[in-house]
């Protein structure tokens, strides 16, 4: 693995030091994706393995955030995150507006542009909808992580921010081994 992967792992370990943080998704507590390997040193009690039900996952994420947790909701590919867009655009992005600022939950969403090398998994797994989501959301900051040196500061900002915004971080699957 390269510096890109190392920075992701370092970032997940940093997030895990905050007891309010809970990581949830598929292949979070069990192996299954390249993202799983970035969570190997995270305490097991902070990993919540879920079935494949993306909309439910984001609904749980929203509920945990409203209750004061800082959920890190993990979707290994953008194409899977599309199934949670309702919860993101119509709920998470609008909590502060709908509540007059009373609710400003902090969520960290982690997704990726699917790896195409060494094996192309076909087009339903390699989408990049970063710009589309930026256009749909008014309060969620969407950050594409193109270089290793962007990773730790972006995750640290997502955790420490006090502006009432959630953060969606977009990783590149191919960069885990290439950068």
Residue pairs with C-beta under 8 A, 6 or more apart in sequence:
1 37
1 176
1 177
2 148
2 175
2 176
2 177
2 178
2 179
3 148
3 179
4 147
4 148
4 151
4 172
4 175
4 176
4 178
4 179
5 34
5 37
5 38
5 176
5 177
6 148
7 148
7 149
7 151
7 152
8 35
8 38
8 151
8 171
8 176
9 37
9 38
9 40
9 41
10 151
10 152
11 38
11 151
11 152
11 154
11 155
11 156
12 23
12 38
12 39
12 41
12 42
12 72
12 155
13 41
13 42
14 152
14 155
14 156
14 159
15 21
15 23
15 70
15 72
15 108
15 155
15 159
16 23
16 41
16 42
16 43
16 46
18 70
18 159
20 68
20 69
20 70
21 46
21 69
21 70
21 71
21 72
21 159
22 46
22 48
22 64
22 69
22 70
22 71
22 72
23 39
23 42
23 46
23 47
23 48
23 71
23 72
23 74
24 47
24 48
24 49
24 50
24 57
24 60
24 61
24 64
24 71
24 72
24 73
24 74
25 48
25 49
25 50
25 57
25 73
25 74
25 75
25 76
26 32
26 33
26 49
26 50
26 51
26 52
26 74
26 76
27 33
27 35
27 36
27 49
27 76
28 36
28 39
28 47
28 48
28 49
28 50
28 74
29 44
29 47
29 48
29 49
30 36
30 49
31 37
33 76
34 76
34 112
34 115
34 173
34 176
35 74
35 76
35 110
35 112
35 171
39 47
50 56
50 57
50 60
54 75
54 80
54 81
54 82
54 83
54 84
55 83
55 84
55 86
55 87
57 73
57 75
57 84
58 73
58 84
58 86
58 87
58 88
58 92
59 87
59 91
60 71
61 71
61 73
61 87
61 92
61 107
61 109
62 87
62 91
62 92
62 95
62 105
62 107
64 71
65 71
65 92
65 105
65 106
65 107
65 166
66 95
66 103
66 105
70 106
70 107
70 108
70 159
71 107
71 108
72 108
72 109
72 110
73 107
73 108
73 109
73 110
74 110
74 111
75 81
75 84
75 109
75 110
75 111
75 112
76 111
76 112
76 114
77 111
77 112
77 113
77 114
77 125
77 126
77 127
77 173
78 111
78 112
78 113
78 114
78 127
78 128
78 129
78 130
78 170
79 114
79 124
79 125
79 126
79 127
80 111
81 88
81 109
81 111
81 129
82 127
82 129
85 133
85 136
88 109
88 133
88 137
88 140
88 168
89 133
89 136
89 137
92 105
92 107
92 140
92 166
93 136
93 137
93 138
93 139
93 140
93 166
94 139
95 103
95 104
95 105
96 103
96 104
96 139
96 164
97 138
97 139
101 164
104 164
104 165
105 166
106 158
106 161
106 164
106 165
106 166
107 166
107 167
108 155
108 158
108 159
108 166
108 167
108 169
109 140
109 166
109 167
109 168
109 169
110 168
110 169
110 171
111 168
111 169
111 170
111 171
112 170
112 171
112 172
112 173
113 126
113 127
113 128
113 170
113 171
113 172
113 173
113 174
114 121
114 125
114 126
114 127
114 173
115 121
115 126
115 172
115 173
115 174
115 176
116 126
116 173
116 174
117 174
117 178
120 126
128 144
128 170
130 142
130 144
130 170
133 140
133 142
133 168
134 142
137 168
139 164
139 165
139 166
140 165
140 166
140 167
140 168
141 158
141 165
141 166
141 167
141 168
142 167
142 168
142 170
143 150
143 154
143 167
143 168
143 169
143 170
144 170
145 151
145 154
145 169
145 170
145 171
145 172
146 172
146 175
147 179
148 175
148 179
154 167
154 169
155 169
157 167
158 166
158 167
158 169
161 167
